[in-house]
Amino acid sequence: QVQLVESGGGWVQPGGSLRLSCARSGSVWPYDVVGWYRQAPGKQREPVATMSSGGVPRYADSVKGRFTISRDNAKNTVTLQMNSLKPEDTAVYYCHSQRCDGQFWGQGTQVTVSP
């Protein structure tokens, strides 16, 4: 099974930037769809950004133009660059992998955006 571990979360002021990283280990398969999801208190977990094995990204409307997802298959990492952060971006962010044998989640990392 694949293991996903996120890092890079923390506190930032509105308009600031953070970079989240996801390290993948174990039974890593390069043909998965990787992505980032987030969950705010009292809300459902929602997709933020995904990327196919062919490198095609998709973004939630709320983050288009501000967030960028990338993957490095040689290092087995997935990155989410977050710019122009807003208070409504505050949530726990989770790394995700969708494969033919199931889906896998990281433990999450907290992102807090406040003055």
C-alpha positions, 0 to 999 in steps of 0.5 A: 500500500502507498503511504502519503505524508503531508508537510508545509502547513501553518499560519499565514496572513491574508495575501501570503503564500504557503507550499504544501508537499506530499511524500509518497512511499511504499507501493507507489504507482505512477499512473495514479491521479493525485490531488489535494483536498481540504476540509474546514470545520463543519464542512465536507471534504472538498477537492482543491486541485488534482493532476492526472498521470499525464500532467493535466491539472484541474482546480476548484473554481475558488482557487483558480489562478491562486493555487498550482499543483505539480508532481515529481514522479522521480521523487514521488512527491506532490506539491501545492503552491498556494498564493494570495491566500484568503481566510476562507482557505483555512482548512486541513489539507489532505494529499490524495491518490486515486488508483486502480486498486483504491484511493489513499489519503494522507493524515492532513496538515493544518492551514490557517489564514488570518490577520 
